[in-house]
């Protein structure tokens, strides 16, 4: 298959979970989830060059990240080329801005951007459903990262329903330096849920709030069942939440399996004051002020 364009630049958008619920464990060991996802304007940039040498080559602005089969973006390129019989060389360059291991789907979004970009580069051989089927082979969040916007994610994350756009607001991200293994967090959740009363999101109320454009009900209903689990491993999540609330955030929650905390603000000036506060702390390198992204 010949490329239709010599190169293309595409964007990999971060995501947050406005809600994250676990409904149970499936027979295959995966967790059955129900999540309301929202993409952000914070993004990585993927540049793809066709006809460059032989095979897949990759470079990355963050030299601590692997640029081979251990990187999801690289694996996405290999999967696409193998599926559609592309034999010519492709070089991809990844410019990172989304924090790593942060609960913001940075790796999944990079993979989705590679799939989306290569599909366009080669004349769109895959339709939306086929691209999503490729994506889920790479990770449960990849189909959502192909879709973007506001969406309900169910199953293991592969069943997606587009939702009305969330109301416009500012979103401040604050990531602690400490991380935690997603696998460990889900394991700990399974143990904790047997002995503790974990608060679950009212997903129906949140869906109604989105339909009505009800920002206040949406921000009041933010809920993530993994937050108390990750907080045991990264206690500073609690102090970050308190500081964000004290700066006037309308709603504060940990995203995904963490450890990043996000705060929603309807008041831009309050969001800027909170950003200024965190940029003067040890969290400066993990502080990002952004907004929702709708495709």
N, C-alpha and C positions, 0 to 999 in steps of 0.2 A: 504494500500500500504506500503510495507516494504522499508526501506532505503537501498540504494546500497552502501553507504559510511557512516562511523560513524560521520564524520564532514567534513566541507569544508570551505576554506577561499576564499572570492571573493572581488573584488574591485569596488568601486563606483566612477566613474570619473566625475570631474567637467566639465561644458561646458561654452562656451561663445557664444554670437551671433555676427557673422561677419556682419550680417545685421538683422534688424527687421523692418518689414513694416506691417501696418494695412490697409487692403483693404476695411474694412467696418464692420458693425455690422449685425449679422445674426438675423433672426426672433426669435431664442431661446435666444437672449441676449448675446451670445458669440461673441467675435471678430474674424473675418476672418483674419488670419495672413499669412505672407510669410517671412520666416526667413532662413538664412544660419547659420547652427549650426556647432560648432567644439568642440570636446572633448579635455580635457587637461590631462596631466599626474598627476596633483594634484588630489589626491583621498582620500576617506574614505576607511576603511577596515571593511568588514563584516565577522564575524566568525559564522557559523551555526553548532550546535550540535544536532543530532537526538537522540531520545530515552531518552531525559533529562526531567525527571519528567512528569508532565501532563500539557497539553495546551501549549500556547505560553508564554515564559518568555523572558525578554530582559534586558540587561544592556548597558550602554553607557558611554564612557570616558568623555563626557561633561554632568555633572550632572545637568546642567540647562535645559537640554532637557527632555521631558517626555519619559518614557519607557513603554508606554501603547498604547491604541487605539488612542491617540492623536499624535502618531508618525507614519509617513507614512511607515517606514520600518516594524513596528509592524503590521500595517494594511495589508501590502503586504503579510506577512507570514500567517495571518489569511485567507486572500482571497485565497491564493494558497492551503492551507490545506483544506478549505471548498470545493473548486472546485474539488480537487482530492482525497477527502475522507481520508485524513491523520489524524489519531486520536492520534498517539503517541505524547509525549511531544517534543517540539523543543525549544532550547535556542539560542537566537541570541545576539551577542555582537557587538556593533558598535563603532569603533574607529574613532572619528571625526577629520578631518583636513580641510575640505572645510568650509569656513566661513558660518555662518547661516544667512538667510534672506539677501542674497548678490546678487541675480540675476545670480547665478552659478548653479542652479538646484540641490543643495546638497540633499534636501529631496527626490526629484524625482529620483536622481541617487541611493540613498540608497535603495529606494523601488525596483528599477530595479535590483540592485545587489542581493537583497533578492530573488526576483523571479527567477533570473538566477541561483543563488546558490541552491535554493530548487529544481529547475527543474533537475539540475545535481545530487543532492543528492539522488533523488528518480528515477533515471534512465531515465530522459528526457520524461516524459509523455506528455509534451506540445511541439508542434513545434513552429517555430519562430512566425508565425501569431497568434497562440493561446496565446502565451506569451504576444504579443503586445496587444491583445484584453483584456487580464486581466489588463495589465498596464494602458491602457487608462481609466479604471474604477477608478484608483487611482489618475490620473492627466494627463494633456495633454502632459507634457514633458517626461513622463515615457517611452512611446514607443521609443522615440529618445534615451533615456539613456540606453535602451536595445540594440539599434543598434550601437551607437557610431560612431566615425570617423567624416567625413565631409558630411553633408546632407542638403538637402532642405526640410524644414518643412512647410506644408500648412494646410488649414482647420483651426481647432483650435489647430493644432500642431500634429495631429495624422496621417496625410498623409505625408509619408517620401519617399524621393528619394535619393539614395546614389550618392555622387558626387566624382569627382577626389580628391585625398588628397590635402589639402592646402599645400603650400610650407613650408618646415621646417623653424622655426624661434624660438626665445625666446619670451615668453609671461610673462610680469610682471603684476601682479594683485595688485591693491591698493583699499582697502575698507574703506570708512569712518565709524566712529562709529555710526553715525546717520542712521536710517533706514526709510523706507517708505512703506506703505501698497500697495501691488500690486493692490488690488481692487480699492484703492483710486487713484492710478496713472492712471489706465485705465479710471476711471470716469472723472478725470481731463483732460485726453487726449480728450475724447469725447466733453468736453466743449471747450477746447482750439482749436481743429481742426476747429470749426465753425468760430473762430475769428482771427486765426493766420495762416500765410503761413508756414507750417511745411515742412521741407526738407524730401523727401522720397528717399530711396536707389534705385539705378539703378541695380535692381536684375539681369537683363539680362547681363549687363556688368560684374558684379561680377561672374556670372556663366561662362562667356567666359574666364575671367581671370583665374579661377580655371582650366578650360579645357586646357588652354595654359601654366599653371604653371607660370603665370605672377604676381609675388609678388608685384611689384610696383603698378600696376593697382588695385590689391586687397586691398592693404593698403590705397591707395588714395580714394577708394570707400566705406570704412567702414561707415555705417550709421544706426542710430537707432531712429525711430520716437518718442520713449518714453523719450529719453535723455533730451530734453528741458523741458519736464513735470516734471521729477524727479528732475532736476536741480533747479527748483523753490522751491522744498521742501528741497533739500539738496544742498545749494549753493556751498559748498566746492568741489563738483564734478568739477566745472569749474577750480578752482585753482589746483586741482590734475592733470587735463588734461594739463594745461599750464606747470606745473613742469615736467611732463613726456615728453612733446614735447621739452622742453628746454634741456632735457638730451638725445636728439637724437632719440627718438622713430620714427619709420617709419609710424606708424598709431596708433591712440588713440581713444577709444570709451567706452561708458558705456555698460555693458552687461545686457541683459534682461530688467527688470523693475528697475534694479539698487539695491543698489547704487555703486556696484563695478565698477571701471574703469580698463580697460586692455590696455596695450601698447605692440605693436609688434616691435621686434628688429631683424634685420639681423646680427647686430654686438653684439656678446656675451659680449665683454668688456664694451660696452656702457650700455647694460642691467644690468650688475653687478654694474656699477657705479650708475645707477638709483636706483637699489635695496638698495645699501648702503646708498644713500641719504634718502630714505623713512624709512629705519630701524632706522634712527636717529631722526625720527619725531613722532608725536602722532599717526601716522598710522602704527607703527611698527608691531602691532599684526594683522593687516589686509594686510600685504605685503607678497606676495608669488611670487617667480620666478620659472617658469615652462616652459613646451614646449607642443606642440600639441601631442595628442595621436591618433594613428591609430590602430584599432584592427587587 
